[in-house]
């Protein structure tokens, strides 16, 4: 039997390799970077906490036995709630642009908003962390007689160079009373569609890098499962691909979130050049680009 070689391409490449294996092909899956799966990774950073390195809400992985969660209350924007049912039925039009931004799409583009909201019923949280989906797929490949080799290329390509706006993430671990969040993600720095688009336009024009984005619940991965006083969260924000004082921006985010720095026992900021995630645009033909 000949061997089919598939190289990288993040989580979609890994899924393709598994699909070919399920059809009976013998696959050699080569990952140029240190680990397969791209942004579908979960990391502790040697802290008591665990964080998804990419988006928390992801398309349902092709693993029927994997335990996933389907949060019903997706967004809280200025007290207005976006439910899964409303999103699926085309309701809550004022909140759809916020959901697009949450998914990493540019809400200034109607086509991008439509693309981001499509298939909402298939968006889930992986209860054990996104990295669990990758691990299960890799195990299936190896068990089926295929080969997986990671780190065959430049495992540390360095910061991404890009223009425009991208996604940053501040991973935060705390020792304090747990703050219950009403929704999976809570808007930060805007309260409705108009204020969101105005703030984005100001960032594009070189305005001040004030926190704009979402406080994302990390409850399904929290350390408080073993220690009640420990909890964590992720700020997913929007910034230009440019040099920004990490310490100053982190302090601004913590202040915007109402978090006392004395309660923080772990924090790590990834700027857009670290995440490598640009705001996605969608052309009239329906193709996505960064």
PAZAPA-4460 file (N, C-alpha, C; in steps of 0.05 Angstrom, whole numbers, plus 32768, in hexadecimal, padded with zeros to 4 digits):
% residues 290
    n_x    n_y    n_z   ca_x   ca_y   ca_z    c_x    c_y    c_z   seq   type   mol
   8011   7FE8   8000   8000   8000   8000   8012   8019   8000     1      X     A
   800C   802C   7FEE   801C   8044   7FED   8014   8056   8004     2      X     A
   8025   8068   800B   8021   807A   8022   801A   8096   8018     3      X     A
   8005   80A2   8023   7FFE   80BD   801C   800B   80D0   8030     4      X     A
   8019   80E4   8027   8026   80F7   8038   8016   8111   803A     5      X     A
   8010   8119   8053   8002   8132   8058   8013   8143   806B     6      X     A
   8017   815C   8064   8029   816D   8073   801A   8184   8080     7      X     A
   801A   8185   809A   8010   819B   80AA   7FF4   81A4   80A4     8      X     A
   7FF0   81BE   80A0   7FD6   81CB   809B   7FC4   81CB   80B4     9      X     A
   7FD1   81CB   80CC   7FC2   81CF   80E4   7FAE   81B8   80E9    10      X     A
   7F98   81BF   80F7   7F84   81AB   80FE   7F76   81A0   80E5    11      X     A
   7F70   81B1   80D1   7F63   81A6   80B8   7F75   8191   80AB    12      X     A
   7F8F   8195   80AB   7FA1   8181   809F   7FA1   8167   80AF    13      X     A
   7F9F   8169   80C9   7F9E   8151   80DA   7F83   8142   80D5    14      X     A
   7F6E   8151   80D3   7F54   8144   80CE   7F54   8136   80B2    15      X     A
   7F60   8143   809F   7F62   8137   8084   7F72   811D   8085    16      X     A
   7F88   811D   8095   7F98   8105   8097   7F87   80EE   80A4    17      X     A
   7F78   80F4   80B8   7F67   80E0   80C5   7F51   80D6   80B2    18      X     A
   7F45   80E9   80A3   7F30   80E0   8090   7F3C   80CD   807B    19      X     A
   7F54   80D3   8071   7F61   80C1   805E   7F67   80A6   806B    20      X     A
   7F6F   80A6   8083   7F75   808D   8092   7F5B   807D   8095    21      X     A
   7F45   808B   809B   7F2C   807D   809F   7F22   8070   8085    22      X     A
   7F2B   807B   806E   7F24   8070   8054   7F36   8059   804C    23      X     A
   7F4A   8053   805D   7F5B   803C   8058   7F77   8043   804F    24      X     A
   7F7D   805D   804C   7F98   8065   8043   7FAC   8064   805A    25      X     A
   7FC5   805E   8053   7FDA   8060   8066   7FE7   807C   8063    26      X     A
   7FE7   808C   8079   7FEE   80A8   8077   8008   80AD   8086    27      X     A
   8019   80BE   807B   8030   80C8   8089   802A   80E6   808E    28      X     A
   8024   80EC   80A7   801C   8108   80AD   8035   8116   80B9    29      X     A
   803E   812B   80AC   8055   813A   80B4   804D   8156   80BE    30      X     A
   8055   815C   80D6   804E   8177   80E1   8068   8187   80E3    31      X     A
   806A   819D   80D4   8083   81AD   80D5   8088   81B9   80F1    32      X     A
   8073   81C0   80FF   8076   81CD   8119   807A   81B8   812E    33      X     A
   807D   81C2   8147   8083   81B0   815D   806D   819C   8163    34      X     A
   8054   81A4   815F   803E   8191   8164   8028   8196   8150    35      X     A
   8019   8180   814A   8004   8181   8136   7FEB   818F   8142    36      X     A
   7FDA   8197   8130   7FC0   81A2   8138   7FBE   81C0   8137    37      X     A
   7FD4   81CE   8132   7FD3   81EC   8130   7FC9   81F8   814A    38      X     A
   7FB5   8209   8148   7FAA   8218   815F   7F99   8206   8171    39      X     A
   7F92   81ED   8167   7F83   81DB   8178   7F95   81CE   818C    40      X     A
   7F9D   81DE   81A0   7FB0   81D5   81B4   7FA7   81DF   81D0    41      X     A
   7FAE   81D0   81E4   7FA8   81D8   8200   7FC2   81D7   8210    42      X     A
   7FC7   81EB   8220   7FE1   81ED   822D   7FDE   81F7   8249    43      X     A
   7FEF   81ED   825B   7FEF   81F6   8277   8003   820C   827C    44      X     A
   8017   820E   826B   802D   8221   826F   803B   821C   828A    45      X     A
   803B   8203   8294   8047   81FC   82AE   803A   820B   82C4    46      X     A
   8020   8211   82C1   8010   821F   82D6   7FFB   820B   82E0    47      X     A
   7FEB   8212   82F5   7FD6   8201   82FD   7FBE   8201   82EA    48      X     A
   7FBF   8210   82D5   7FA8   8215   82C3   7FAD   8209   82A8    49      X     A
   7F97   8206   8299   7F99   81FC   827D   7F89   820F   826B    50      X     A
   7F95   8215   8254   7F89   8228   8242   7F89   821D   8225    51      X     A
   7F74   8223   8216   7F75   821E   81F9   7F84   8235   81EC    52      X     A
   7F98   822E   81DC   7FA9   8242   81D0   7F9B   8251   81B9    53      X     A
   7F88   8244   81AC   7F79   8251   8197   7F5C   8256   81A1    54      X     A
   7F49   8259   818F   7F2D   825E   8196   7F22   8249   81A8    55      X     A
   7F12   8250   81BB   7F05   823D   81CD   7EEF   822E   81BF    56      X     A
   7EDF   823D   81AF   7EC8   8232   81A1   7ED1   8229   8185    57      X     A
   7ECF   820F   817F   7EDA   8204   8167   7EC6   81F2   8159    58      X     A
   7EC8   81EE   813E   7EB7   81DA   8131   7EBA   81BF   813D    59      X     A
   7EA4   81B0   813F   7EA4   8196   814C   7EB8   8184   813F    60      X     A
   7ECC   817A   814E   7EE0   8167   8143   7ED3   814D   813A    61      X     A
   7EDE   8140   8125   7ED2   8127   811B   7ED8   810F   812D    62      X     A
   7ED0   8111   8146   7ED5   80FC   8159   7EBB   80F9   816A    63      X     A
   7EA9   80E7   8161   7E8F   80E4   816E   7E91   80DE   818C    64      X     A
   7EA7   80D0   8195   7EA9   80C8   81B1   7EB5   80DF   81C2    65      X     A
   7EBF   80F4   81B6   7ECB   810A   81C5   7EB6   811A   81D4    66      X     A
   7EBA   8120   81ED   7EA7   812F   81FD   7EA9   814C   81F7    67      X     A
   7E94   8158   81ED   7E94   8174   81E6   7E7C   8182   81F5    68      X     A
   7E7E   819C   81F8   7E6A   81AC   8205   7E5E   81BF   81F0    69      X     A
   7E44   81C4   81F2   7E37   81D7   81E0   7E2B   81ED   81F0    70      X     A
   7E3A   8202   81F6   7E30   8218   8207   7E18   8225   81FA    71      X     A
   7E03   822A   8209   7DEB   8236   81FF   7DEC   8254   81FE    72      X     A
   7DF9   8260   8212   7DFC   827D   8213   7E18   8284   820A    73      X     A
   7E1A   828F   81F2   7E34   8292   81E5   7E41   82AD   81EC    74      X     A
   7E32   82C3   81EA   7E3E   82DD   81EF   7E2D   82EE   8201    75      X     A
   7E3A   82FF   8210   7E2D   8314   8220   7E39   832E   8217    76      X     A
   7E29   833E   8209   7E33   8358   81FF   7E22   836E   820B    77      X     A
   7E2D   837B   821E   7E1F   8391   822B   7E05   8389   8238    78      X     A
   7E04   8370   8242   7DEC   8366   824F   7DD9   8358   823C    79      X     A
   7DDD   835A   8221   7DCD   834B   820E   7DDA   8330   8208    80      X     A
   7DCA   831B   8208   7DD5   8300   8205   7DD0   82F5   81E9    81      X     A
   7DE5   82E8   81DF   7DE2   82D9   81C6   7DE2   82BB   81CD    82      X     A
   7DCB   82AF   81C7   7DC8   8292   81CC   7DCF   8282   81B3    83      X     A
   7DD5   8269   81B7   7DDA   8257   81A0   7DC1   8255   818E    84      X     A
   7DAA   8254   819B   7D91   8252   818C   7D8C   826A   817A    85      X     A
   7D91   8282   8186   7D8D   829B   8176   7DA0   829C   815F    86      X     A
   7DB9   8295   8164   7DCD   8296   814E   7DC6   8283   8138    87      X     A
   7DBC   826B   813F   7DB6   8257   812B   7D9D   825F   811B    88      X     A
   7D8B   826D   8127   7D72   8275   811A   7D74   828F   810B    89      X     A
   7D8B   829D   810C   7D8E   82B6   80FF   7D85   82CE   8110    90      X     A
   7D80   82C9   812A   7D77   82DF   813B   7D8F   82EF   8146    91      X     A
   7D89   8302   8158   7D9D   8313   8165   7DB0   8320   8151    92      X     A
   7DA5   832E   813D   7DB7   833A   8128   7DCC   834D   8133    93      X     A
   7DC5   835B   8149   7DD8   836F   8154   7DF1   8361   8160    94      X     A
   7DEE   8347   8167   7E03   8339   8175   7E14   8328   8162    95      X     A
   7E0B   8325   8149   7E19   8313   8137   7E35   831E   8130    96      X     A
   7E38   8338   812E   7E52   8344   8129   7E65   833E   8140    97      X     A
   7E5B   833F   8159   7E6C   8338   8170   7E75   831B   816F    98      X     A
   7E62   830A   8167   7E69   82ED   8165   7E7E   82E9   814F    99      X     A
   7E7C   82F8   8139   7E90   82F5   8124   7EAB   82FC   812F   100      X     A
   7EAD   8312   813E   7EC7   8319   8149   7ED1   8304   815D   101      X     A
   7EBF   82F9   816C   7EC6   82E4   817F   7ED3   82CC   8170   102      X     A
   7EC9   82C6   8158   7ED3   82B0   8148   7EEC   82B8   8138   103      X     A
   7EF4   82D1   8139   7F0C   82DA   812B   7F07   82E4   810F   104      X     A
   7EEE   82EB   8109   7EE7   82F7   80EF   7EE4   8315   80F3   105      X     A
   7EE8   8324   80DD   7EE6   8341   80DE   7EC8   8349   80DB   106      X     A
   7EBC   8354   80F1   7EA0   835B   80F0   7E99   8372   80DE   107      X     A
   7EAD   8380   80D3   7EA7   8395   80C0   7E9E   838B   80A5   108      X     A
   7EA2   8371   80A1   7E9A   8364   8087   7E80   8354   808B   109      X     A
   7E6A   835B   807E   7E52   834A   8081   7E56   832D   8079   110      X     A
   7E67   8329   8064   7E6C   830D   805C   7E7B   82FE   8072   111      X     A
   7E8D   830B   807F   7E9C   82FE   8095   7E89   82F8   80AD   112      X     A
   7E77   830A   80B2   7E63   8305   80C8   7E52   82ED   80C1   113      X     A
   7E49   82EB   80A9   7E38   82D5   80A0   7E48   82BA   80A2   114      X     A
   7E61   82BB   809A   7E72   82A3   809A   7E77   829A   80B7   115      X     A
   7E7C   82AD   80C9   7E81   82A7   80E5   7E6A   829B   80F3   116      X     A
   7E52   82A3   80EB   7E39   8299   80F9   7E2E   8280   80EC   117      X     A
   7E39   8278   80D5   7E2F   8260   80C8   7E38   8247   80D8   118      X     A
   7E27   8234   80D9   7E2E   821B   80E6   7E31   821D   8104   119      X     A
   7E23   8230   8110   7E26   8234   812D   7E1F   821C   813D   120      X     A
   7E0D   820B   8133   7E05   81F3   8142   7E1D   81DF   8145   121      X     A
   7E31   81E2   8134   7E47   81CF   8135   7E5F   81DA   8144   122      X     A
   7E5C   81F0   8152   7E72   81FC   8161   7E70   81F2   817E   123      X     A
   7E87   81E8   8189   7E87   81DC   81A3   7EA0   81E4   81B3   124      X     A
   7EA0   81DD   81CD   7EB7   81DD   81DD   7EC0   81C0   81E2   125      X     A
   7EDA   81BB   81DF   7EE4   81A0   81E5   7EE9   81A0   8203   126      X     A
   7EDA   818F   8212   7EDA   8190   822F   7EF5   818B   823B   127      X     A
   7F06   817B   822E   7F21   8176   8239   7F36   8188   822D   128      X     A
   7F2E   819C   821D   7F41   81AD   8210   7F44   81A6   81F3   129      X     A
   7F49   81BA   81E2   7F4B   81B4   81C6   7F61   81A1   81BF   130      X     A
   7F76   81A0   81CF   7F8C   818E   81CA   7F84   8171   81CC   131      X     A
   7F6E   816B   81DA   7F65   8150   81DC   7F5B   8146   81C1   132      X     A
   7F4F   8157   81B1   7F46   814F   8197   7F5E   8147   8185   133      X     A
   7F73   8157   8187   7F8B   8151   8177   7F97   8136   8180   134      X     A
   7F99   8133   819A   7FA5   811A   81A5   7F95   8101   819B   135      X     A
   7F7A   8103   819B   7F6A   80ED   8193   7F6E   80E6   8175   136      X     A
   7F70   80FB   8165   7F74   80F7   8148   7F90   80EB   8143   137      X     A
   7FA4   80F4   8151   7FBF   80E9   814D   7FC0   80CC   8155   138      X     A
   7FB3   80C5   816C   7FB1   80A9   8175   7FA4   8098   8160   139      X     A
   7F8F   80A2   8154   7F80   8093   8140   7F92   808E   8127   140      X     A
   7FA1   80A2   811F   7FB3   809F   8108   7FC7   8089   810D   141      X     A
   7FD4   808A   8124   7FE9   8077   812B   7FDD   805B   812E   142      X     A
   7FC6   8059   813B   7FB9   803F   813E   7FB1   8032   8124   143      X     A
   7FAB   8043   8110   7FA4   8039   80F5   7FBB   8032   80E3   144      X     A
   7FD3   8034   80EE   7FEB   802D   80DE   7FF8   8044   80D0   145      X     A
   7FEF   805C   80D4   7FFB   8073   80C7   8012   807E   80D9   146      X     A
   8020   8091   80CE   8038   809C   80DC   8034   80BA   80E1   147      X     A
   803C   80C3   80F9   803B   80DF   8100   8056   80E8   8108   148      X     A
   8061   80FD   80FC   807A   8109   8103   8077   8127   8107   149      X     A
   807C   8130   811F   807A   814D   8126   8096   815A   8126   150      X     A
   8097   8174   8122   80B0   8183   8123   80C3   817E   810C   151      X     A
   80B8   817A   80F4   80C9   8175   80DD   80D3   818E   80CF   152      X     A
   80C9   81A5   80D9   80D1   81BE   80CD   80DB   81D2   80E2   153      X     A
   80D7   81EB   80DD   80DF   8200   80EF   80CB   8201   8105   154      X     A
   80D1   81F6   811D   80BE   81F4   8132   80B8   820F   8140   155      X     A
   80CA   8222   813B   80C6   823D   8147   80CA   8252   8131   156      X     A
   80B5   8256   8121   80B8   8269   810B   80BA   8286   8113   157      X     A
   80B5   828C   812D   80B6   82A7   8137   809C   82B6   8133   158      X     A
   809B   82CF   813B   8082   82DE   813A   8078   82E1   811D   159      X     A
   805E   82E1   811A   8052   82E5   8100   8052   8302   80F8   160      X     A
   805A   8308   80DF   805A   8323   80D5   8042   8327   80C4   161      X     A
   8031   833A   80CC   8018   833F   80BD   8010   835B   80C1   162      X     A
   7FFC   8364   80B2   7FF1   837F   80B5   7FD4   837D   80BE   163      X     A
   7FC9   8393   80C6   7FAD   8393   80CE   7FA9   838A   80EB   164      X     A
   7F92   837F   80F0   7F8A   8377   810B   7F8B   8359   810E   165      X     A
   7F91   8351   8126   7F92   8334   812C   7F89   832F   8148   166      X     A
   7F89   8315   8150   7F7F   830C   8169   7F96   8309   817D   167      X     A
   7F92   8315   8195   7FA5   8311   81AB   7F96   8301   81C1   168      X     A
   7FA6   82F4   81D2   7F9A   82E6   81E9   7FAA   82EA   8202   169      X     A
   7F9D   82F0   8217   7FA9   82F2   8232   7F9F   82DB   8243   170      X     A
   7FB0   82C9   824A   7FA9   82B2   825A   7FAD   82BA   8277   171      X     A
   7F99   82B7   8288   7F9A   82C0   82A4   7F92   82AA   82B7   172      X     A
   7FA2   82A5   82CC   7F9B   8293   82E1   7F9A   82A2   82FB   173      X     A
   7F86   829D   830B   7F82   82AC   8324   7F7D   829A   833C   174      X     A
   7F83   82A6   8353   7F7B   829B   836D   7F6A   82AF   837A   175      X     A
   7F4F   82AB   8378   7F3C   82BD   8383   7F20   82B0   8382   176      X     A
   7F0C   82BC   838D   7EF1   82B1   8389   7EEB   82AF   836B   177      X     A
   7EDF   8299   8363   7EDA   8295   8346   7EC4   82A9   833D   178      X     A
   7EC9   82B5   8326   7EB6   82C8   831B   7EA4   82B9   8307   179      X     A
   7E8B   82B5   830D   7E79   82A7   82FA   7E74   82B9   82E2   180      X     A
   7E76   82AD   82CA   7E70   82BC   82B2   7E56   82B3   82A7   181      X     A
   7E46   82C7   829E   7E2B   82C1   8294   7E2C   82B2   827A   182      X     A
   7E3F   82B7   8269   7E41   82AB   824E   7E5D   82A0   8249   183      X     A
   7E60   8292   8234   7E7A   8288   822C   7E8E   829F   8229   184      X     A
   7E85   82B5   821D   7E96   82CC   8219   7E87   82E6   821F   185      X     A
   7E95   82F9   822C   7E89   8312   8234   7E98   8329   8226   186      X     A
   7E89   833B   8219   7E96   8350   820A   7EA6   8363   821C   187      X     A
   7EBD   836C   8213   7ECE   837E   8222   7ED5   8395   820F   188      X     A
   7ECF   83AE   8217   7ED7   83C5   8207   7EC2   83CE   81F3   189      X     A
   7EAB   83C0   81F2   7E95   83C9   81E1   7E7B   83BE   81ED   190      X     A
   7E64   83CA   81E6   7E4B   83C2   81F2   7E35   83BC   81DD   191      X     A
   7E3B   83C2   81C4   7E27   83BC   81AE   7E36   83BC   8194   192      X     A
   7E28   83B7   817E   7E35   83B5   8164   7E42   83CF   815C   193      X     A
   7E35   83E6   8161   7E40   83FF   8159   7E5A   8405   8167   194      X     A
   7E5B   8401   8181   7E74   8407   8190   7E8A   83F3   8188   195      X     A
   7E83   83DA   8181   7E97   83C7   8178   7EA3   83D0   815E   196      X     A
   7E93   83D8   814A   7E9E   83E0   8131   7EAE   83FA   8133   197      X     A
   7EA5   840C   8144   7EB4   8425   8148   7ECF   8420   8155   198      X     A
   7ED0   840E   8168   7EEA   8408   8175   7EFD   83FA   8162   199      X     A
   7EF2   83E8   8152   7F03   83DB   813E   7F0F   83EE   812A   200      X     A
   7EFE   8401   8121   7F07   8415   810E   7F1D   8426   811A   201      X     A
   7F1A   842D   8134   7F2E   843D   8141   7F49   842D   8143   202      X     A
   7F48   8413   8148   7F60   8403   8149   7F6D   8403   812D   203      X     A
   7F5D   8400   8118   7F68   8400   80FD   7F76   841A   80F6   204      X     A
   7F6C   8430   8102   7F77   844A   80FC   7F8E   8451   810E   205      X     A
   7F97   843E   811E   7FAE   8444   8130   7FA6   844F   814B   206      X     A
   7F8D   844B   8153   7F84   8455   816D   7F91   8446   8184   207      X     A
   7F8D   844F   819C   7F99   8442   81B4   7F91   8425   81B7   208      X     A
   7FA4   8415   81C0   7F9F   83F8   81C2   7F90   83F2   81DD   209      X     A
   7F78   83FC   81DF   7F68   83F6   81F6   7F5C   83DA   81F3   210      X     A
   7F57   83CB   8209   7F4C   83B0   8207   7F31   83B0   81F8   211      X     A
   7F30   839F   81E4   7F18   839A   81D4   7F16   837D   81CE   212      X     A
   7F02   8370   81D7   7EFF   8353   81D2   7EEC   8346   81E4   213      X     A
   7EF5   832F   81F0   7EE2   831E   8200   7EF1   8312   8217   214      X     A
   7EE3   8310   822E   7EEC   8300   8244   7EDF   82E5   8240   215      X     A
   7EF0   82D0   823C   7EE7   82B6   8234   7EE9   82A3   824D   216      X     A
   7ED3   8296   8253   7ED2   8283   8269   7EE5   826B   8264   217      X     A
   7EF3   8264   8278   7F04   824C   8276   7EFB   8237   828A   218      X     A
   7EE1   8238   8291   7ED6   8227   82A6   7EDA   8209   82A0   219      X     A
   7ED8   8202   8287   7ED9   81E5   8280   7EF6   81DA   8282   220      X     A
   7F09   81EC   8287   7F25   81E3   8289   7F31   81EC   82A4   221      X     A
   7F21   81F7   82B6   7F2C   8205   82CD   7F3A   81F3   82E2   222      X     A
   7F4E   81FF   82EF   7F5B   81F2   8305   7F4A   81F1   831E   223      X     A
   7F33   8200   831F   7F22   81FE   8337   7F14   81E4   8339   224      X     A
   7F17   81D3   8324   7F0D   81B8   8327   7F1B   81A9   833D   225      X     A
   7F34   81B1   8343   7F43   81A4   8359   7F49   81B7   8370   226      X     A
   7F47   81D1   836B   7F4C   81E5   8380   7F38   81FC   837C   227      X     A
   7F24   81FE   838D   7F0E   8211   8389   7F17   822E   8387   228      X     A
   7F2E   8236   8392   7F36   8252   8391   7F44   8259   8377   229      X     A
   7F4A   8245   8366   7F58   824A   834D   7F44   824B   8335   230      X     A
   7F47   825F   8324   7F37   8260   830C   7F46   826F   82F7   231      X     A
   7F3D   826D   82DE   7F4C   827A   82C8   7F39   8285   82B4   232      X     A
   7F43   8295   82A2   7F33   82A1   828D   7F47   82A9   8276   233      X     A
   7F3B   82B0   8260   7F4B   82B8   8249   7F3F   82D2   823E   234      X     A
   7F4F   82E6   823B   7F46   82FE   822C   7F4E   82FB   820F   235      X     A
   7F3B   82FA   81FD   7F40   82F9   81E0   7F3A   8314   81D5   236      X     A
   7F4F   8322   81CC   7F4C   833D   81C3   7F55   8342   81A7   237      X     A
   7F52   835B   819E   7F5A   8363   8183   7F6F   8379   8185   238      X     A
   7F85   8375   8177   7F9B   8389   8176   7FA7   8389   815A   239      X     A
   7FB5   839F   8154   7FC4   839F   813A   7FDD   838E   813D   240      X     A
   7FE7   8384   8126   8000   8376   8126   8017   838B   8128   241      X     A
   801D   8392   8140   8032   83A7   8145   803D   83A3   8161   242      X     A
   8054   83B0   8166   8060   83AE   8181   804F   83BD   8195   243      X     A
   8048   83AF   81AA   8038   83BB   81C0   8045   83B3   81DA   244      X     A
   8046   83C6   81ED   8051   83C0   8207   8040   83AB   8215   245      X     A
   804A   8393   8217   803A   837C   8221   8032   8381   823E   246      X     A
   8043   838B   824E   803D   838F   826A   8026   83A4   826D   247      X     A
   8029   83BA   825F   8015   83CF   8261   7FFA   83C5   8257   248      X     A
   7FFA   83B7   8240   7FE0   83AE   8235   7FD4   8399   8248   249      X     A
   7FE4   8387   8253   7FD9   8374   8266   7FCC   8382   827E   250      X     A
   7FD9   8396   8289   7FCD   83A5   829F   7FB3   83B2   8297   251      X     A
   7FB1   83BC   827F   7F98   83C8   8275   7F82   83B3   8273   252      X     A
   7F89   839C   826A   7F75   8387   8267   7F6B   837E   8283   253      X     A
   7F7D   837A   8295   7F75   8372   82B0   7F63   8387   82BD   254      X     A
   7F69   83A1   82B8   7F58   83B6   82C3   7F3D   83B6   82B6   255      X     A
   7F3C   83B1   829C   7F22   83B0   828D   7F11   8399   8296   256      X     A
   7F1E   8383   829E   7F10   836B   82A8   7F09   836D   82C5   257      X     A
   7F13   8381   82D3   7F0D   8384   82EF   7F1C   836F   8300   258      X     A
   7F33   8367   82F7   7F43   8353   8305   7F59   8360   8315   259      X     A
   7F5B   835A   832F   7F70   8365   8340   7F8A   8356   833A   260      X     A
   7F9F   8365   8331   7FB8   8358   832B   7FC3   8347   8342   261      X     A
   7FBC   834E   835B   7FC5   833E   8371   7FBA   8322   8371   262      X     A
   7FA3   831D   8363   7F97   8303   8362   7FA3   82F2   834B   263      X     A
   7FB3   82FE   833A   7FBD   82F0   8323   7FD6   82E0   832A   264      X     A
   7FD6   82C6   8325   7FED   82B6   832A   7FFA   82AC   8310   265      X     A
   7FEC   82B0   82FA   7FF8   82AA   82E0   7FEB   82BC   82CB   266      X     A
   7FFC   82C7   82B9   7FF2   82D6   82A3   8006   82D5   828C   267      X     A
   7FFB   82D3   8274   800C   82D1   825C   7FFD   82DE   8245   268      X     A
   8009   82F2   8239   7FFD   8300   8222   8009   82F7   8208   269      X     A
   7FF8   82EE   81F5   8000   82E9   81DA   7FF4   82FF   81C8   270      X     A
   8005   830E   81BB   7FFD   8322   81A8   7FF6   8315   818D   271      X     A
   7FE9   8324   817A   7FE2   8318   8161   7FFA   830A   8152   272      X     A
   8012   8316   8155   8029   830A   8148   8031   82F0   8156   273      X     A
   8027   82EB   816E   802C   82D1   817C   8017   82BC   8175   274      X     A
   7FFD   82C5   8174   7FE8   82B2   816D   7FE8   82AC   814F   275      X     A
   7FF1   82C0   813F   7FF1   82BD   8122   7FD5   82BE   8116   276      X     A
   7FC1   82C9   8125   7FA6   82CA   811C   7F9E   82E6   8113   277      X     A
   7F9A   82EA   80F9   7F8F   8303   80EF   7F70   8302   80EF   278      X     A
   7F64   8319   80F1   7F47   8319   80ED   7F40   8310   80D1   279      X     A
   7F2E   82FD   80CF   7F28   82F1   80B5   7F13   8301   80A6   280      X     A
   7F18   8305   808C   7F05   8311   807A   7EF9   82FC   8068   281      X     A
   7EE2   8301   805D   7ED5   82EF   804A   7ECD   82FE   8032   282      X     A
   7ED6   82F4   801A   7ED0   8302   8002   7EB3   82FB   7FFA   283      X     A
   7EA9   8309   7FE5   7E8E   8304   7FDB   7E8B   82E8   7FD1   284      X     A
   7EA1   82DB   7FC9   7EA0   82BF   7FC0   7E9E   82AB   7FD6   285      X     A
   7EA1   82B6   7FF0   7E9F   82A4   8007   7EB9   8299   8011   286      X     A
   7ED0   82A0   8004   7EE9   8296   800D   7EF4   82A8   8023   287      X     A
   7F00   829B   8037   7F0B   82AA   804E   7F28   82B1   804A   288      X     A
   7F31   82C8   8054   7F4D   82CF   8054   7F53   82DF   806C   289      X     A
   7F6D   82E0   8073   7F75   82EF   808B   7F7D   830C   8084   290      X     A
***
